[in-house]
Amino acid sequence: MPEPRPIPLLDLKAQYAPIREEIRAAIDRVADAQYFIGGPEVEGLEREVAEYSQCSFGIGVTSGTDALLVALMAIDVKPGDEVITTPYSFFATAGSIYRLGAVPVFVDIGLGDYNIRPELIEAAITDRTKAIIPVHLYGQMADMDPIMEIARRHNLVVIEDAAQAIGSEYKGRRAGSIGHFGCFSFFPSKNLGGFGDGGMITANDAALAHKARLLRNHGAEPKYYHKLVGGNFRLDALQAAVLRVKLKYLDGWTAGRQRNAARYRRLFVEAGLAAEDDGPSTIDHRPSSIVIPIEEPDRRHIYNQFVLRTARREAIIAVLKERKIGNEIYYPVPLHLQECFAACGYKPGDLPASEQAARETLALPIYPELTEEMQVAVVEAVAAAYKA
Ligand SMILES: Cc1ncc(COP(=O)(O)O)c(C=O)c1O
C-alpha cells in the first residue's frame, strides 16, 4: 500500500501560493518606501481591521499578548487588582494579567462552546475586581450580553480576547466591538496571520483608544514628551502590508473553514461517531462517541480551530500520528493549574469543566484548502481508533 499523504494541521504554503505575487508586491511597496515603523501601511490596516470588526478605532501592536497587556495598562490595572477570566485559553490571557501584578480570577467554562459561563461570574466579583476578559475560544464568541450586563452593574471593564476570533459574530455584532477593548492576534496560525508576530487593539471609546495608542509608543505625545510609561508595542509596516493583502481574502477563507466544519459534522454523523445534535452548552458525552463543535444559534463561528471532545483521545492521537495527520491539544493544562500560578492557590477539581476539556479536547485540520478526500481520511482515522 502506498504511504498516505501527510495531512498537516495547517498548510500555510497552500494559502500563500495563489496570493504570492500580491504579497510580494506589498512587501516591495514597503521596501521601496523605506517606511518601516508606523506610517500609511499600519494606519491603513488599523482602519481596515476596525471597519471589518465594526469598531471605531484600531491600534496596531506587536502581538495579541501585547494587545492584552496594553489594554490592561490602559485601564490602570495595578498590583492587587483582580481580573476575571477563563482558565481554558492560551496562556497569554492570564499571563498578561499576572505580569502587571494583578490576580487572575478563574471562572469555569461551558463544555459546549468552551467559553466562560456568565452565570458563574458574579460570585467571583470582589471589591478588587477591575475587569473581565472573556475569550472567544476557537473562533466562537462568548455569551456577551450577560457579561456586559454584569460588567455594567459592577462598573467593570470588559476586554474581549478575540485573538482567535476575527470576524466572528454574536447576534450580528463582531468580535472586539462589544467590550471596551478587543484584542486580536496575527500570529501566523490565526485566520488572519502575518509573516511573524502582530496584533491589534480595537475600541469604540475615543479616550480609551487614545490612551492605548500612547502606551503602545512609550506614552509619548508629542515625540520625546512622555505622559505615561508605556513600551515599544508597535506593529511594523511589513506585517501591516502583508496583513492588508490577506484581509481581502479573509471572508473567503472563513467560508472555506465553515464548509469544512459542516462536512466534518456530516462525516462524523454518517460514521456513527457523533449525534446530529449534541444539545446545548453544558452537555456531557457518551464514552462511545465524540462531541463535535457546537455552534450556538446566535453566533458566527469562524473556526480558527475545529475541536472535538472524546474520552478516547490518546487512541485517536496514536492513529493520527501513524497516518501522518496533524492534530493538537489546545490546551492540555488549564491555566489555574499552571505551575507559575501556584501562588493563586487553585487545586485540581476547582474548575471541573475546564479540567475535563483539557483532558478530552483534540483539534483536527480545518484550514480552507483542506479537501473532502483529506477530511474523509481524517474521519476514517478517528473511526479506526474507536474500532481498536
Ligand atoms: C486566546 C489567545 N489569547 C492571546 C493570544 C496571544 O497572541 P500572540 O501569540 O499574538 O501573542 C493567543 C494566540 O496565540 C490566543 O489564542
The ligand as a MOL file (V3000), in Angstrom:
LIG
                    3D

  0  0  0     0  0            999 V3000
M  V30 BEGIN CTAB
M  V30 COUNTS 16 16 0 0 0
M  V30 BEGIN ATOM
M  V30 1 C -6.8260 33.2020 23.0970 0
M  V30 2 C -5.4920 33.8250 22.8210 0
M  V30 3 N -5.1220 34.9060 23.5040 0
M  V30 4 C -3.9510 35.5220 23.2800 0
M  V30 5 C -3.0740 35.0560 22.3200 0
M  V30 6 C -1.7700 35.7360 22.1600 0
M  V30 7 O -1.4930 36.1650 20.8690 0
M  V30 8 P 0.0090 36.2530 20.3280 0
M  V30 9 O 0.5020 34.8750 20.1040 0
M  V30 10 O -0.1240 37.0490 19.0690 0
M  V30 11 O 0.8090 36.9780 21.3470 0
M  V30 12 C -3.4310 33.9440 21.5550 0
M  V30 13 C -2.6100 33.4160 20.4540 0
M  V30 14 O -1.6180 32.8540 20.4910 0
M  V30 15 C -4.6560 33.2960 21.8290 0
M  V30 16 O -5.0210 32.2090 21.1540 0
M  V30 END ATOM
M  V30 BEGIN BOND
M  V30 1 1 1 2
M  V30 2 1 2 3
M  V30 3 2 2 15
M  V30 4 2 3 4
M  V30 5 1 4 5
M  V30 6 1 5 6
M  V30 7 2 5 12
M  V30 8 1 6 7
M  V30 9 1 7 8
M  V30 10 2 8 9
M  V30 11 1 8 10
M  V30 12 1 8 11
M  V30 13 1 12 13
M  V30 14 1 12 15
M  V30 15 2 13 14
M  V30 16 1 15 16
M  V30 END BOND
M  V30 END CTAB
M  END
